[in-house]
Amino acid sequence: MITVAQLKAARALLGMDQRALAKAADLSLPTIQRMERSNGTIRGNVDSLVKLIAALEAAGVELIGEDAVSESGGRGVRLKT
């Protein structure tokens, strides 16, 4: 799962606006906008969520689950190095 805060943080780390993320994830701009209007955990169909996460990971973002710590000690969202 991915939260709205994680999505916005990931976009900020990448310097990516909603339109660029939509293109990278092969989703429509309104889909990204709806996702960012969710409360807490992003809501969407499984295919869209998979595309979103894959696009963020391909761009170099590591999404870390709640109460989990990355191997490098980060929390939440971090740029892969």
Secondary structure as UniProt FT lines:
FT   HELIX           4..14
FT   HELIX           18..25
FT   HELIX           29..36
FT   HELIX           46..58
FT   TURN            59..60
FT   STRAND          61..63
FT   TURN            66..67
FT   TURN            71..72
FT   STRAND          77..79
//
